[in-house]
Amino acid sequence: RVKKETNTSTVCQFGDMSISKMMVGSFQGEKEDVDSRPPPIPPQWLSCGTTAVPGPQVPLAIQERIIKESSDPAEVQTAKEKLEKMQKNRKFMEEKVRNIVQTVLQTDDEEIINKL
């Protein structure tokens, strides 16, 4: 369920996986009074979803926010340079991966490559 609902980061498990099969009560102790009501859900406007971005996009979003909100021209210029470099590096990596896919599949067909 957590993996299905997590859309801005990667869900991972580490360590002893057998612990995930144990009851939570084994660690917290048994609860005397069981409340069957679900926990309250915050209103949508209160959610962090308004500013959440996928994990890989966080560095870009930080620089974009600095550019948008900073009043220091030097800081804005530095952020623009960092953002441009990140975008250039990402474009470079995308091209390298595309070239590898073309070589492995032995095709230049964009439709096939874009499906991957």
MARTOR-206992 format. One line per field, with one value per residue (C-alpha): residue in three letters; residue number from 1; x, y, z. Coordinates in pm, 1 decimal, decimal comma. Layout:
N
resn <- c(ALA / ...)
resi <- c(NUM / ...)
X <- c(X / ...)
Y <- c(Y / ...)
Z <- c(Z / ...)
This chain:
116
resn <- c(ARG / VAL / LYS / LYS / GLU / THR / ASN / THR / SER / THR / VAL / CYS / GLN / PHE / GLY / ASP / MET / SER / ILE / SER / LYS / MET / MET / VAL / GLY / SER / PHE / GLN / GLY / GLU / LYS / GLU / ASP / VAL / ASP / SER / ARG / PRO / PRO / PRO / ILE / PRO / PRO / GLN / TRP / LEU / SER / CYS / GLY / THR / THR / ALA / VAL / PRO / GLY / PRO / GLN / VAL / PRO / LEU / ALA / ILE / GLN / GLU / ARG / ILE / ILE / LYS / GLU / SER / SER / ASP / PRO / ALA / GLU / VAL / GLN / THR / ALA / LYS / GLU / LYS / LEU / GLU / LYS / MET / GLN / LYS / ASN / ARG / LYS / PHE / MET / GLU / GLU / LYS / VAL / ARG / ASN / ILE / VAL / GLN / THR / VAL / LEU / GLN / THR / ASP / ASP / GLU / GLU / ILE / ILE / ASN / LYS / LEU)
resi <- c(1 / 2 / 3 / 4 / 5 / 6 / 7 / 8 / 9 / 10 / 11 / 12 / 13 / 14 / 15 / 16 / 17 / 18 / 19 / 20 / 21 / 22 / 23 / 24 / 25 / 26 / 27 / 28 / 29 / 30 / 31 / 32 / 33 / 34 / 35 / 36 / 37 / 38 / 39 / 40 / 41 / 42 / 43 / 44 / 45 / 46 / 47 / 48 / 49 / 50 / 51 / 52 / 53 / 54 / 55 / 56 / 57 / 58 / 59 / 60 / 61 / 62 / 63 / 64 / 65 / 66 / 67 / 68 / 69 / 70 / 71 / 72 / 73 / 74 / 75 / 76 / 77 / 78 / 79 / 80 / 81 / 82 / 83 / 84 / 85 / 86 / 87 / 88 / 89 / 90 / 91 / 92 / 93 / 94 / 95 / 96 / 97 / 98 / 99 / 100 / 101 / 102 / 103 / 104 / 105 / 106 / 107 / 108 / 109 / 110 / 111 / 112 / 113 / 114 / 115 / 116)
X <- c(0,0 / 278,7 / 456,7 / 134,4 / 70,3 / 428,1 / 477,8 / 755,9 / 1023,0 / 1138,7 / 1011,6 / 1295,2 / 1343,9 / 1673,0 / 1790,8 / 1605,1 / 1302,3 / 1139,5 / 1056,0 / 797,3 / 584,9 / 563,1 / 273,0 / 335,3 / 193,5 / 496,2 / 703,7 / 454,7 / 272,8 / -90,7 / -341,4 / -613,8 / -883,3 / -917,9 / -1053,5 / -1199,8 / -1218,5 / -959,2 / -711,6 / -813,5 / -704,3 / -583,6 / -764,5 / -609,3 / -498,9 / -296,5 / -119,1 / 246,0 / 129,2 / 120,3 / 500,2 / 598,8 / 814,3 / 954,7 / 1287,5 / 1502,5 / 1356,2 / 1439,5 / 1777,9 / 1617,7 / 1321,5 / 1553,8 / 1742,6 / 1418,8 / 1281,7 / 1597,0 / 1573,4 / 1208,5 / 1228,5 / 1576,4 / 1635,6 / 2013,9 / 2124,5 / 2445,1 / 2250,5 / 2006,6 / 2293,4 / 2461,9 / 2132,3 / 2079,1 / 2426,4 / 2371,5 / 2029,9 / 2171,1 / 2455,2 / 2212,7 / 1987,7 / 2286,6 / 2410,2 / 2066,3 / 2039,2 / 2385,5 / 2282,3 / 1955,6 / 2148,4 / 2398,3 / 2118,1 / 1937,6 / 2257,6 / 2300,3 / 1937,4 / 1982,5 / 2296,4 / 2143,7 / 1820,1 / 2002,3 / 1740,2 / 1700,0 / 1318,7 / 1214,3 / 874,1 / 1031,7 / 1292,9 / 1038,3 / 823,2 / 1101,7)
Y <- c(0,0 / 245,2 / 169,9 / 235,1 / 569,6 / 695,7 / 888,5 / 1130,8 / 899,0 / 540,6 / 295,8 / 72,6 / -188,0 / -261,9 / -505,9 / -808,6 / -852,2 / -1108,6 / -827,0 / -694,4 / -1007,2 / -947,8 / -767,4 / -405,1 / -484,2 / -705,3 / -389,3 / -136,1 / -360,4 / -453,8 / -172,5 / -197,9 / 13,1 / -36,8 / 263,6 / 149,5 / 499,2 / 578,4 / 855,9 / 1204,0 / 1306,1 / 1664,7 / 1880,9 / 1885,5 / 2248,4 / 2156,0 / 1869,9 / 1888,1 / 1782,6 / 2146,1 / 2168,8 / 1801,5 / 1700,2 / 1359,5 / 1288,1 / 1315,9 / 1662,1 / 1807,0 / 1961,8 / 2136,1 / 2254,2 / 2402,2 / 2607,6 / 2717,4 / 2830,4 / 3027,0 / 3198,0 / 3280,1 / 3397,6 / 3537,0 / 3911,5 / 3873,4 / 3906,4 / 3709,8 / 3422,2 / 3423,5 / 3415,4 / 3127,3 / 2936,1 / 2994,9 / 2861,1 / 2554,5 / 2490,4 / 2522,8 / 2283,2 / 2028,1 / 2048,8 / 2012,7 / 1708,2 / 1547,4 / 1604,5 / 1448,6 / 1141,0 / 1105,6 / 1106,7 / 849,9 / 619,7 / 667,9 / 573,3 / 261,6 / 160,6 / 216,7 / 2,4 / -278,2 / -286,0 / -218,8 / 33,3 / 407,2 / 382,0 / 662,7 / 503,1 / 184,9 / 372,4 / 611,7 / 320,6 / 207,5)
Z <- c(0,0 / 85,9 / -240,8 / -435,6 / -265,6 / -279,9 / -602,1 / -520,4 / -380,6 / -389,7 / -128,3 / -5,3 / 264,5 / 435,5 / 698,4 / 832,5 / 603,1 / 833,8 / 1074,7 / 826,7 / 883,7 / 1258,7 / 1424,5 / 1522,7 / 1866,2 / 1926,9 / 1945,7 / 2082,1 / 2324,7 / 2306,7 / 2295,2 / 2558,2 / 2392,3 / 2018,6 / 1826,6 / 1495,6 / 1345,8 / 1077,8 / 1157,3 / 1041,0 / 692,8 / 657,8 / 405,1 / 57,3 / 89,0 / 397,6 / 225,1 / 121,0 / -224,9 / -336,8 / -342,0 / -362,3 / -657,2 / -752,0 / -581,9 / -896,2 / -964,5 / -620,4 / -715,8 / -1014,7 / -808,9 / -545,8 / -803,4 / -972,9 / -638,6 / -559,7 / -899,0 / -840,9 / -479,3 / -417,2 / -403,5 / -427,1 / -793,2 / -728,9 / -572,7 / -865,4 / -1115,6 / -932,6 / -921,6 / -1296,1 / -1370,1 / -1149,5 / -1307,7 / -1659,2 / -1574,7 / -1425,2 / -1730,3 / -1962,0 / -1765,9 / -1775,1 / -2149,9 / -2191,0 / -1988,2 / -2179,6 / -2507,3 / -2376,6 / -2260,3 / -2592,2 / -2779,2 / -2563,5 / -2627,9 / -3001,5 / -2999,3 / -2793,7 / -2994,0 / -3321,3 / -3427,8 / -3481,9 / -3472,4 / -3235,9 / -3172,9 / -3038,0 / -2833,7 / -2681,6 / -2563,6 / -2330,9)
